[in-house]
Amino acid sequence: MLKAQDWQTQIYLSGFGGKVPEINPDWVKLEATAAKKMSPSAASYIIGGAGLQDTMRSNRSDFEAYKILPRMLRDVSDSDTSIELFGQKFSSPFWLCPIGVLEMVHPEADKAVAKAAAACGIPYVFSNQASVPMETCAAAMGDQPRFFQLYWSKSRDLVASFVKRAEACGCAGIVLTLDTTLLGWRTRDLEIAFLPFLQGKGIAQYTSDPVFQAMLDAKLAEGNKTPRPKLSFELLNGLVSAVKRYPGKGFVKKLRSGRPMAAVQLFTQTYSNPAITWDDLAFLREQTTLPIILKGILHPDDASKTLDHGMDGIVVSNHGGRQVDGSISAIGALPGVVKAVAGRIPVILDSGIRGGADVFKALALGASAVGLGRPYVYGLTLGGEQGVYQVLRHLMADFELTMRLAGCRTVGEISLDNLQ
């Protein structure tokens, strides 16, 4: 793997030969370019946030409250960006956040991301709302690290099945997302009345699951009790999409079976469960010996409860601003959570990470690692696997150079003394 200076030099030498980077290292321009290539529905779903999108803006602007205070003459001729997390050593202090329905921007979707993450040695958190089953992505990663994001469905049997599948395909932990028991008021999606799951997109973990298929058998045996909507072009388009995406061969055969649309209906009826409480975590712990990481923690008291219930890690996150508009930013919540945890379990930050300086600031405030979200999707949009790879290499180089220029040779040397 190229060090930061080598990656940087490679870019400059390519420029000397007349070639600029295919993936822009400026994340603002990267987003703008990717947005132009996306369909309107994809751009709304991936780039948009909840309500007035104040939380999304705060996730970025609140980083500005912290300034890096570089130190000089520290001999940073060599460096080590590796960290230890959940008993494993990783080459960089970040992982790829779970983002669903990636088929909206590239046909290889999650599989392309998995391959790029593996090439960089970066952990990838498989999305519960993936376009590609976790087993396929795991096979593409070989022995490289991965985790699985879990949404708590209304079926405990389905929850258990997802966990067992994650164990079987070599996931290093379960990342339980707590902040999406209901969909937030996502104005950009509502404006165009678009929810990708209704077209059979982003439900590959479900249609590939034996428990879900058994639930589907039972549903079909009961007969369709859902009123049929009025026929329209949009309805036919959604039906075709759902049939095409349902596993198996033969479009007509799948259509006649009724399973594709029944699967969509069953998913919408079961995928989230707003009734879960802290007491339900005991059931999850019974299902696995893997580390369980709670994603969506923002309040220090919830961080303390995470410890009380024997969980293994926390992701400080507001879901990239897609759930509660006006919420505290992730970076704003981080110090309180770190203080409450007091080093007893890892704390990972996501929501708002866009560059090496953000990574450095989060680590200085006590994060064990950070999660990268939307930018890698922009790379996927523009260049597939190679696009994701270049986004990751840009971020890795940016962070390494920032760390060294601030006077730190290792991640362990980064502390509050480096901030003002």
C-alpha positions as CSV (number, residue, x, y, z in Angstrom):
1,M,0.0,0.0,0.0
2,L,1.4,3.4,-1.0
3,K,2.2,5.8,1.8
4,A,0.7,9.3,1.6
5,Q,3.6,11.0,0.0
6,D,3.9,8.3,-2.6
7,W,0.1,8.6,-3.5
8,Q,0.5,12.4,-3.6
9,T,3.6,12.2,-5.8
10,Q,1.8,9.8,-8.1
11,I,-1.0,12.3,-8.6
12,Y,1.5,15.1,-9.4
13,L,3.5,13.0,-11.8
14,S,0.3,11.9,-13.6
15,G,-0.5,15.6,-13.9
16,F,2.9,16.3,-15.4
17,G,1.9,13.8,-18.0
18,G,-1.4,15.6,-18.6
19,K,-3.7,13.5,-16.5
20,V,-5.7,14.8,-13.5
21,P,-7.3,12.5,-10.9
22,E,-10.5,10.8,-12.1
23,I,-11.9,11.3,-8.6
24,N,-11.6,14.8,-7.4
25,P,-9.9,15.0,-4.0
26,D,-12.0,18.1,-3.2
27,W,-15.1,16.6,-1.6
28,V,-17.4,19.6,-2.4
29,K,-16.6,19.3,-6.1
30,L,-16.8,15.5,-5.8
31,E,-20.3,15.7,-4.5
32,A,-21.4,18.2,-7.1
33,T,-20.0,16.0,-9.9
34,A,-21.6,12.8,-8.6
35,A,-24.9,14.6,-8.1
36,K,-25.0,15.5,-11.8
37,K,-24.5,11.8,-12.7
38,M,-27.2,10.4,-10.3
39,S,-30.8,10.2,-11.2
40,P,-33.0,12.7,-9.3
41,S,-34.3,9.9,-7.0
42,A,-30.9,8.6,-6.2
43,A,-29.6,12.1,-5.5
44,S,-32.5,12.8,-3.2
45,Y,-32.1,9.6,-1.3
46,I,-28.3,9.6,-0.9
47,I,-27.5,13.3,-0.6
48,G,-30.6,14.5,1.2
49,G,-31.3,14.8,4.9
50,A,-34.3,15.2,7.3
51,G,-36.5,18.3,7.5
52,L,-34.6,21.6,6.7
53,Q,-31.3,19.7,6.8
54,D,-30.0,21.7,9.7
55,T,-28.4,18.6,11.2
56,M,-26.6,17.8,8.0
57,R,-25.1,21.4,8.0
58,S,-24.2,21.1,11.7
59,N,-22.4,17.9,11.1
60,R,-20.0,19.9,9.0
61,S,-20.0,23.3,10.6
62,D,-19.4,22.1,14.1
63,F,-16.0,20.7,13.1
64,E,-15.0,24.3,12.8
65,A,-15.3,24.8,16.5
66,Y,-12.0,22.9,16.9
67,K,-8.7,24.0,15.4
68,I,-5.6,21.9,15.0
69,L,-2.6,23.2,16.8
70,P,0.5,21.8,15.0
71,R,3.7,21.0,16.9
72,M,7.2,21.4,15.2
73,L,10.5,19.5,15.2
74,R,9.0,16.2,16.2
75,D,10.7,13.9,13.6
76,V,7.8,12.7,11.6
77,S,9.9,11.1,8.9
78,D,8.0,7.9,9.4
79,S,4.5,7.3,10.6
80,D,2.0,4.5,11.6
81,T,-1.7,5.1,11.1
82,S,-2.8,1.7,12.3
83,I,-5.2,1.2,15.2
84,E,-6.5,-1.8,17.3
85,L,-10.3,-2.2,17.5
86,F,-12.3,-5.1,18.9
87,G,-9.2,-7.2,19.1
88,Q,-8.1,-6.6,15.6
89,K,-5.4,-4.4,14.0
90,F,-6.5,-2.2,11.2
91,S,-4.2,-0.1,8.9
92,S,-6.2,3.1,9.2
93,P,-8.5,4.6,11.8
94,F,-11.7,4.5,9.9
95,W,-14.3,2.1,8.4
96,L,-17.0,2.4,5.7
97,C,-20.4,3.2,7.1
98,P,-23.4,1.1,6.0
99,I,-25.3,2.9,3.2
100,G,-28.2,1.2,1.5
101,V,-29.6,0.9,-2.0
102,L,-26.3,1.4,-3.7
103,E,-27.7,-0.1,-6.9
104,M,-29.2,3.3,-7.5
105,V,-25.8,4.7,-8.4
106,H,-23.9,1.6,-9.8
107,P,-24.9,-1.9,-10.9
108,E,-22.2,-3.6,-8.8
109,A,-23.3,-1.7,-5.7
110,D,-22.1,-3.1,-2.4
111,K,-19.9,-5.6,-4.1
112,A,-17.8,-2.9,-5.7
113,V,-17.5,-1.1,-2.3
114,A,-16.5,-4.4,-0.7
115,K,-13.7,-5.0,-3.2
116,A,-12.3,-1.4,-2.9
117,A,-12.4,-1.6,0.9
118,A,-10.6,-4.9,0.9
119,A,-7.9,-3.5,-1.5
120,C,-7.3,-0.7,1.1
121,G,-7.5,-2.9,4.2
122,I,-10.4,-0.8,5.5
123,P,-13.3,-2.5,7.3
124,Y,-16.7,-2.3,5.6
125,V,-19.9,-2.4,7.5
126,F,-22.4,-4.3,5.3
127,S,-25.7,-2.5,5.1
128,N,-28.9,-4.1,6.4
129,Q,-30.5,-2.5,3.3
130,A,-28.0,-3.7,0.8
131,S,-28.5,-4.3,-2.9
132,V,-26.2,-7.4,-2.7
133,P,-26.4,-10.2,0.0
134,M,-23.7,-10.1,2.7
135,E,-22.4,-13.5,1.6
136,T,-21.5,-12.2,-1.9
137,C,-19.7,-9.2,-0.4
138,A,-17.9,-11.3,2.1
139,A,-16.6,-13.6,-0.6
140,A,-15.4,-10.5,-2.6
141,M,-13.4,-9.3,0.5
142,G,-11.5,-12.6,1.2
143,D,-10.1,-12.4,4.7
144,Q,-10.3,-8.6,4.9
145,P,-12.3,-7.2,7.8
146,R,-16.0,-6.5,7.7
147,F,-18.9,-5.9,10.1
148,F,-22.7,-6.2,9.7
149,Q,-25.2,-3.4,10.3
150,L,-28.5,-4.7,11.9
151,Y,-31.9,-3.1,11.9
152,W,-34.1,-4.6,14.5
153,S,-37.1,-6.1,12.6
154,K,-40.5,-6.9,14.0
155,S,-39.5,-10.6,13.8
156,R,-37.0,-11.8,16.3
157,D,-36.4,-14.9,14.2
158,L,-35.3,-12.7,11.3
159,V,-33.0,-10.7,13.6
160,A,-31.4,-13.9,14.8
161,S,-31.1,-15.2,11.2
162,F,-29.3,-12.1,10.1
163,V,-26.9,-12.3,13.0
164,K,-26.1,-16.0,12.3
165,R,-25.5,-15.2,8.6
166,A,-23.1,-12.4,9.6
167,E,-21.2,-14.8,11.9
168,A,-21.0,-17.4,9.1
169,C,-19.6,-15.0,6.5
170,G,-16.8,-13.8,8.8
171,C,-18.1,-10.5,10.1
172,A,-16.1,-9.1,13.1
173,G,-19.1,-7.5,14.9
174,I,-22.7,-6.5,14.8
175,V,-23.5,-2.8,14.4
176,L,-27.0,-2.3,15.7
177,T,-28.6,0.9,14.4
178,L,-30.8,2.5,17.0
179,D,-31.8,5.7,15.4
180,T,-34.0,4.4,12.5
181,T,-36.8,2.6,14.2
182,L,-39.0,5.0,12.1
183,L,-38.1,6.8,8.9
184,G,-37.3,10.5,9.5
185,W,-39.1,13.2,7.7
186,R,-36.9,13.2,4.6
187,T,-38.1,16.2,2.6
188,R,-36.2,15.6,-0.6
189,D,-37.6,12.0,-0.9
190,L,-41.1,13.2,0.1
191,E,-41.0,15.9,-2.5
192,I,-40.7,13.4,-5.3
193,A,-42.7,10.7,-3.3
194,F,-39.9,8.2,-3.7
195,L,-39.0,5.2,-1.5
196,P,-36.6,2.8,-3.2
197,F,-37.7,-0.3,-1.2
198,L,-41.1,-0.2,-2.9
199,Q,-39.4,-1.0,-6.2
200,G,-37.7,-4.0,-4.6
201,K,-34.4,-2.1,-4.3
202,G,-32.2,-2.4,-1.2
203,I,-33.8,-5.5,0.2
204,A,-31.3,-8.2,-0.9
205,Q,-30.5,-9.2,2.7
206,Y,-34.2,-10.1,3.1
207,T,-34.9,-11.9,-0.1
208,S,-31.7,-14.0,0.4
209,D,-32.7,-15.0,4.0
210,P,-34.3,-18.4,4.7
211,V,-36.4,-17.0,7.6
212,F,-37.7,-14.2,5.5
213,Q,-38.6,-16.7,2.7
214,A,-40.5,-18.8,5.2
215,M,-42.4,-15.7,6.3
216,L,-43.1,-15.0,2.7
217,D,-44.5,-18.5,2.2
218,A,-46.9,-17.9,5.1
219,K,-47.9,-14.5,3.7
220,L,-48.7,-16.0,0.3
221,A,-50.6,-18.8,1.8
222,E,-52.9,-16.3,3.6
223,G,-53.7,-14.6,0.3
224,N,-53.2,-11.0,-0.7
225,K,-55.2,-8.8,1.6
226,T,-53.6,-5.5,0.5
227,P,-55.9,-3.3,-1.7
228,R,-54.6,-2.9,-5.2
229,P,-53.6,0.6,-6.2
230,K,-54.9,2.2,-9.4
231,L,-52.9,1.0,-12.5
232,S,-50.4,3.6,-13.8
233,F,-47.1,3.8,-15.6
234,E,-45.3,4.4,-12.4
235,L,-46.9,1.4,-10.8
236,L,-46.0,-0.9,-13.7
237,N,-42.4,0.5,-13.6
238,G,-42.2,-0.3,-9.9
239,L,-43.6,-3.8,-10.5
240,V,-41.0,-4.5,-13.2
241,S,-38.2,-3.3,-11.0
242,A,-39.3,-5.5,-8.1
243,V,-39.6,-8.6,-10.3
244,K,-36.2,-8.0,-11.9
245,R,-34.5,-7.6,-8.5
246,Y,-36.1,-10.6,-6.9
247,P,-33.7,-13.6,-6.9
248,G,-34.1,-16.4,-9.4
249,K,-34.4,-16.7,-13.2
250,G,-37.3,-16.1,-15.5
251,F,-39.2,-12.8,-15.4
252,V,-42.6,-14.3,-16.2
253,K,-42.1,-17.1,-13.7
254,K,-41.2,-14.7,-10.9
255,L,-44.1,-12.4,-11.8
256,R,-46.7,-15.2,-11.8
257,S,-45.4,-16.5,-8.4
258,G,-46.4,-13.2,-6.8
259,R,-43.3,-13.4,-4.6
260,P,-41.5,-10.2,-5.7
261,M,-44.3,-7.8,-4.7
262,A,-45.3,-9.9,-1.7
263,A,-41.6,-9.6,-0.6
264,V,-41.8,-5.8,-0.9
265,Q,-45.0,-5.7,1.2
266,L,-43.6,-8.1,3.8
267,F,-40.4,-6.0,4.1
268,T,-42.4,-2.8,4.6
269,Q,-44.4,-4.5,7.3
270,T,-41.5,-5.9,9.3
271,Y,-38.2,-4.1,8.6
272,S,-38.3,-1.7,11.6
273,N,-39.5,-2.0,15.1
274,P,-40.2,1.2,17.2
275,A,-41.1,-0.8,20.2
276,I,-37.6,-2.1,21.1
277,T,-36.0,-1.0,24.4
278,W,-32.8,-1.5,26.3
279,D,-34.2,-4.8,27.6
280,D,-34.2,-6.3,24.1
281,L,-30.4,-6.2,23.9
282,A,-30.3,-9.3,26.1
283,F,-31.9,-11.2,23.3
284,L,-29.2,-10.0,20.8
285,R,-26.5,-10.9,23.2
286,E,-27.9,-14.4,23.4
287,Q,-27.6,-14.8,19.7
288,T,-23.9,-14.1,19.3
289,T,-20.5,-13.9,20.9
290,L,-19.4,-11.2,18.4
291,P,-18.9,-7.6,19.6
292,I,-22.2,-5.7,19.6
293,I,-21.7,-2.0,18.7
294,L,-24.6,0.4,19.3
295,K,-24.9,3.0,16.5
296,G,-26.8,6.2,17.0
297,I,-25.7,7.1,20.6
298,L,-25.6,10.8,21.2
299,H,-26.5,11.3,24.9
300,P,-23.9,10.6,27.6
301,D,-26.6,8.8,29.7
302,D,-27.3,6.4,26.7
303,A,-23.5,5.9,26.5
304,S,-23.5,4.8,30.2
305,K,-26.5,2.5,29.6
306,T,-24.5,0.9,26.8
307,L,-21.9,-0.1,29.4
308,D,-24.6,-1.2,31.8
309,H,-26.1,-3.6,29.2
310,G,-22.7,-5.2,28.4
311,M,-22.4,-3.8,24.9
312,D,-18.9,-3.7,23.3
313,G,-18.8,-0.4,21.4
314,I,-20.6,2.8,20.4
315,V,-21.0,4.7,17.2
316,V,-21.7,8.4,17.8
317,S,-23.9,9.2,14.9
318,N,-27.1,11.0,13.8
319,H,-27.5,9.0,10.7
320,G,-25.8,11.6,8.5
321,G,-28.6,14.1,9.4
322,R,-31.3,11.9,7.9
323,Q,-33.4,11.2,10.9
324,V,-33.8,14.1,13.4
325,D,-33.6,17.6,12.0
326,G,-32.1,20.0,14.5
327,S,-30.3,17.2,16.3
328,I,-27.0,17.8,18.0
329,S,-24.1,17.2,15.5
330,A,-22.1,14.0,15.9
331,I,-18.9,15.9,16.6
332,G,-20.7,18.0,19.1
333,A,-21.9,14.9,20.9
334,L,-18.6,13.1,20.9
335,P,-16.9,14.7,24.0
336,G,-19.8,13.9,26.3
337,V,-20.0,10.3,25.1
338,V,-16.2,9.8,25.4
339,K,-16.3,11.2,29.0
340,A,-19.2,8.9,29.9
341,V,-17.4,5.8,28.5
342,A,-14.1,6.7,30.0
343,G,-12.1,4.4,27.8
344,R,-13.9,1.2,28.7
345,I,-15.2,0.5,25.2
346,P,-14.3,1.9,21.8
347,V,-16.2,5.0,20.5
348,I,-16.5,5.5,16.8
349,L,-17.7,8.7,15.2
350,D,-19.6,9.0,11.9
351,S,-21.7,11.7,10.3
352,G,-19.8,14.6,8.7
353,I,-16.4,13.2,8.0
354,R,-15.1,14.6,4.8
355,G,-11.3,14.9,5.1
356,G,-8.1,14.1,7.0
357,A,-8.5,17.1,9.3
358,D,-12.0,15.8,10.4
359,V,-10.5,12.4,11.2
360,F,-7.7,14.0,13.2
361,K,-10.1,16.2,15.2
362,A,-12.3,13.3,16.0
363,L,-9.4,11.2,17.2
364,A,-8.1,14.1,19.3
365,L,-11.5,14.4,21.0
366,G,-11.3,10.7,22.0
367,A,-12.8,8.7,19.1
368,S,-11.2,5.3,18.6
369,A,-12.0,5.5,14.9
370,V,-14.3,7.3,12.4
371,G,-16.8,6.2,9.8
372,L,-16.9,7.5,6.2
373,G,-20.2,7.6,4.4
374,R,-21.5,9.7,1.5
375,P,-18.1,10.4,-0.1
376,Y,-17.4,6.8,-1.0
377,V,-20.8,6.6,-2.6
378,Y,-19.8,9.6,-4.8
379,G,-16.7,7.6,-5.8
380,L,-18.9,4.6,-6.6
381,T,-21.2,6.8,-8.7
382,L,-18.4,8.1,-10.8
383,G,-16.1,5.2,-11.1
384,G,-17.4,2.0,-9.5
385,E,-14.9,0.0,-7.5
386,Q,-11.9,2.1,-8.7
387,G,-13.8,5.3,-7.8
388,V,-14.4,4.1,-4.2
389,Y,-10.7,3.0,-4.1
390,Q,-9.5,6.5,-5.1
391,V,-11.8,8.2,-2.5
392,L,-10.4,6.0,0.2
393,R,-6.8,6.5,-0.9
394,H,-7.3,10.3,-0.9
395,L,-8.7,10.2,2.6
396,M,-6.0,7.9,3.9
397,A,-3.3,10.2,2.4
398,D,-5.0,13.4,3.7
399,F,-5.2,12.0,7.2
400,E,-1.6,10.7,7.3
401,L,-0.2,14.0,6.1
402,T,-2.4,16.0,8.5
403,M,-1.2,13.8,11.4
404,R,2.4,14.1,10.5
405,L,2.3,17.8,9.8
406,A,0.6,18.3,13.2
407,G,3.6,16.6,14.8
408,C,2.2,13.1,15.4
409,R,3.8,9.9,14.2
410,T,1.1,7.5,15.4
411,V,-2.6,7.7,16.1
412,G,-1.8,7.1,19.7
413,E,0.1,10.4,19.9
414,I,-3.0,12.4,18.8
415,S,-4.7,14.0,21.8
416,L,-6.5,17.1,23.1
417,D,-3.2,18.9,23.2
418,N,-3.3,19.0,19.4
419,L,-6.5,21.0,19.4
420,Q,-7.4,24.6,20.4
